[in-house]
Amino acid sequence: MRISFYSGSTFLTSSCLAALLFTGAKPASSQNTIPADAGATCAVSQSEFEGWHAGGTNANPVFAAPDGFGAQFTEPCQFFKWGAQTFLWLTSSAQEDYVFDQSGFFDVVHDDQGTEKIAKVKVTPNGQGHPNIFALRGVKSDIRGGSGQAGGGGALVSQKGSLTYYGMHVNDAYVAFRHGMSEDPEAFNFTDAKNTQEFQFPSTAEAITQIVKYGRASGIIDGDGSVAQLAGTLEVKTSWVKADTVDRDAFVIVTAQVPKFDTSLDTVWAADGTESIELAMVGMHIAAPVTGHPELAWITYEHLSNTPIGAYLYTDTSGAAATYDYNSDGTWTFAKSGASGQGNMVPNASVNAAGDIQAAEGKTVSAQDIVLFNPWGLAPMTANDLANNTDLVSLNASLIALLGADENACDKYFQVGGIWTDGTLPKYQDYDIEVGGLDLANSTMESFHQFGAQKPADFTPRNCFDCHSVSGDNASAPEHNLGVSVSHIFQGMKPYTP
């Protein structure tokens, strides 16, 4: 860990800053490896990598926000590299906090009341002494007012007994757009020729310029707004476990206020107020518009030591198909050594109406084996998916090699994949327009609802867009057909006063 000392303060200055000094014993862990012999179809070059820098040095870099509106996005690799630079930017810092934890970003906090599609939420600014407020709820935060697993009440417990906590974050451009649309709807009614829906997320440089101008005038966006202009209206979801259950030096670490539970009984953990603890990041979803894509492009990241990943095919440097075999031997955050890659991943516990963690009948509140069923977001052993798999393997392998010179956590996370459309706003199961990882899931956020891993009776989405979509013509709930309904928190967000 690289620590830089300034007058009167200690600031972490490297990208993906892992932790403050740690003096206790470090739990051992295994991690997935990324093949180094993949064809370089989406590799990041040294010069390209250096071009992402906003300061520091190669050994201690700070990364710039990528420009999502400076060019047309036409190839999958463009989306994957945009997602990679976004992740490195969000998890870098020249200050005490990571970028997503500094001023310019807001934590999304949920009220008790919410509807099926529109959660009642407010935003609290990050930085300037504002605490992180994360939640542990079994039901996904942007659907029913909790924060956690998609599609049900499952509570994810690590092998070391930590609950998994969830955060949601939006940037200043997102907040400015929401309030601009509240105050003057027609002025912020962005549309395009590709779709019939009104009020879409901004997907042109001109629209972002309008939002930045409004945000600066209203006091929501500080400074010159240049970062907001590049990043657009950005939404980030994160997942966390207790930092003392993992090797801290290998993780992004923050302090957050989270729900506290009485764990004296093994069948129910009763809610018992809140506590402030250090957390280690295990997953991140990134969702934002880029040029011509008001549906939001989704990219997901997770830690290499979370779970074993399923077998997959990729193309090696000779042009031949190679196989990465499933191997679960070792110590993982969410699976025991030797865990089956074919198991039916079902939670042992869920969150009940009182906010307690309740074990399923005949079980205790305890860990269950989780694997990443569809690495790279597709049916990974299908020859048709070779190009997608190879792009992501080469991207991750190149970045891990470029980041490995620094003693930080950057090279311990990998991009699982991404999904977007042809620019058309998605509707439920409208797979013909979707591009990228049609089976995309994050093992820490969709643990129990990975497509093909099990068939729950009440929830069978295939990917992000089965939930984050527009409803079509719905006379009884027309707000669900607006373009911005691809984000479930947007319309229910309460006004923010700087």
C-alpha positions, 0 to 999 in steps of 0.5 A: 500500500502506498501512503503519501504524507501531507502536512497534518494529514495522511492521504491515500493517493494511489488509484483503487486505494486499498486501505489504511495500514493494517496490523492484524493477521490477514485472512488467506484467500484464493482468487480467479486468474485471467488467462494471459494468452488471449488474443489481444482483441480488446487489450489496453495498450501502455500508451492508451493506459497512460492517456487515461491518467489525470495525474500521479505516475504509472506506479501511483496513478489517478485516472480521469473520467472517460468521455462518454460523448466525444465519439459514437459507440459502435463496437463492444470493445468501446463499451468495455474500455469506457467501463474500465476507465470509469471504474478506475476513475471512480476508485482513484483519488488524490484526496482522502476519499475515493472519487465516488465518495467525494463531493460531486457524488451523492449516496441514495437513501431510501424512505420507508415508503415506495412503490413497485417501480418508483422508490421514494428516495433522497440523496445526501452529498458525499465528502465534507464529513457526510457519512456513507449510509449503506443498507442491508435489505433483501429486496433491491433498493431501486424497486421496493425501497430496500437495498440489496439482492435483485428479485427477492428477499435473499440475504447474502452471507459470506463464508466468514459470516459477514452480511453483504451491504449495498450502496447506491450513488449518483453524480452531480449531473444525475441530480442536476438533471432530475431537478431540472426536469422537476422545475422545467420539464419541457426544457429537459425533455430529451428525445431522439429519433430512435425512440418514441418515449419522451424524457430520456436520459441525455445521450448527446454532448449538447444535452449534457452541456445544458444539464451542466449549465443548469447544475452550476447555476443552481449550485448542484454542480461545483467548479467548471462542470468538466467532469460532469460533462464527460461522465454524464448522468451516472448511477453506481451500485456497490456491494460490501462485506466487513473489512475485517473478514478479508485481506484489507490490502487487496480491497477498496475500503470505506467506512459506512453506517450500516444496520446492526443486528443481534446475532445471538440466535442462529435462526433470526438476527434481529435488527438492532439499530445502526453501527459505523464499520469499515467495509471492503468492496466486493462488487460494482455496477456502473450505469450511464448514458453514452452517445446515442444510448439513452437506455444506459450502458451497464458495466459490472465489476467484482473482486477476483476472490469473490467466487469461483467462475464457471468454465468458458471458451476464449480465443488464444494468440494462435487463433485457436479456441482455448478452455478455462476450466472451473476450479473452486479449490481454495478460500473464497469470500462467498464459496467454500473450497470444492463448491459445485459449479452446478448448484442451485444457489438458494439463500439460507435467509432473507429479510422479513417485514420487520427488517430482521434476517430470518432463516429459511425453514430448517436452516440457520442464518449462514453462508451458502455457496455462490459461483459466477455461473455465466462469466463474461455475461454469456453462455460461456462454453458456446463457440458463438460467444468466443469474440465477447469472451476474448474481448473481456479476457484480453481487456482484464489481462492487459489492465491487470498487467499494467496495474500490477506495478502498484501495491494497491487493489486495482488489479484485484478487480475484474470487469465481468461484462456489460450490456447495452442496446442498439440505442432503442429503449428496452422493454421486458424480454426484448432481447433482439435489440440487446448487445453484450452480456445477455446473461449478465449478472454480478455474483454479489448483487444477483447471486440467487437470480443468475440466469440458468443457475436456477429457476425461481418461480417468482422472478426469472429475468435474464439480465439488467434490462428485464427490470430496467426497461420501459413498460410500453403503452401503459395507460394506468401508469404512464410514468413507467413508459418515460425514457428515464424509467430505465432508472428506478430511483429517478422519478421518486427522487426528492428535491435536493437543496445545496 
